[in-house]
Structure formats: C-alpha cells, structure tokens
Amino acid sequence: MNAAFNTFLLELAAIFPVVNPPGSALVFLALTYQTTPEIRRLLAWRVARNAFFVLVGSLSLGALILRLYGISIPVLRVAGGFIVAVAGWKLLSEGSQKEREATADGVSSANPLDQAFYPLTLPLTTGPGTIAVVISLGLSRSSYTSSADGALLILASLIAVIVIAAAIYVCFANADRVERLLGPGGTDIAVRLSAFILFCLGIQILWSGGSELLQSIIHPPPAAPV
C-alpha cells in the first residue's frame, strides 16, 4: 500500500507541472477566444477526456510504440517542440484579432470542436514533454509489473492520471471567468503573454531534444563487445 501511495505521489508530482493545467488554461482561452462559454466547457471536457487517454496510452504502451517505430525520446521532443513553437509563434503574431475578424455575427466559420484533439490536447496540453515524462515513468515502473503489487501500482498510476485530467477540466472550463475578470484588453495581453510562453516552451523542448541528439553524436555510446 505504501508503494502504491508513493507511486501515486511520484507520478502526480512528475506529470502535473509538465501539463500545468492552470497555465495551459490561458493558452486554451487564447485559442478558443471566439467561442461561447458553453462550447468552451464542452471543449474542456473533450480535452480532459483526450488527455486521459493520451496519458494512459503513453504510460502503458508509449515505450512499446516508440520501440516499434524506432523513434527515440529526443527525436520525439524535437518534433513536438517544433510543433509547439510554431503554434506559439502563430498565436503571438495573430493574437485574437484575426479570430474576431474571421468571425461573422459571432459565429466562426470553422467548427471549434474540431480542435479538441489537435492542437488543444496534442501538443498543447499533453505535448511531447508530457509524453516523454510519462513514458519514462512507465519504463521505471515496468520492473514491478511482474510482482504481486503490480496491479496495485497500476491502479495508483491510473488514479494519478484521473486527478490530472480532472484538474485540466476544472481549469479549462473556468477559463471564461478569467476572460470576464481581465476584460477585452487584459485578455488580449494574456493571449500574447501565453503565446510567448508557449513559443518559449516549444523552443525549450526542441533544445532539450536537440542537445540530447547532439550529445549522442559528440559522445556516442561505446560499441557492444563482439
């Protein structure tokens, strides 16, 4: 039981700061600025649900999928960091003005619910950094799966993921309150700041993966003995 509780705390402490639901809520608000509060809450539910499945899939099958396709975690970080940086730069350049101009009579021409998985869930909420952390946790836990406590540890991991998904929903569903609190001018400032943070986060993820790839070139691992 102590091992299960420690697993719950470890995974919650490792995943929650990377997902950062309160901080991601501002980015969510920026990307759903043109929608109604009802649509935003529906999107928040779908993002939380998608994030739950992404986290569970990464925890249980992530390492196997990467090994199957021969993808390393540094490459995953480089690709995902590039996508996040591009999304942040686009949002920073356009802000919320383009969305308001593209909206006719308060109704957007595009269906905002189509954004629930991409880009709101992946890569913005559960991006490459989150997936890399969760895969690492799954690898570190694999040694326990054959023991008698394996099922209990898996249950503890599942509860940690449920708590994170619930936090995502609560923060995202109440993003419209932030909008009302800040007002139009304050919201636009928050959109720009969140976009800049998102751009910096993408560069950081890209740099982290790129440095690991560069290190593997400069200091390659020793060849296995014949």
Beta strands, then each sheet from edge to edge (+ up, - down):
strand 1: 103-104
strand 2: 107-108
sheet 1: 1+ 2-
end
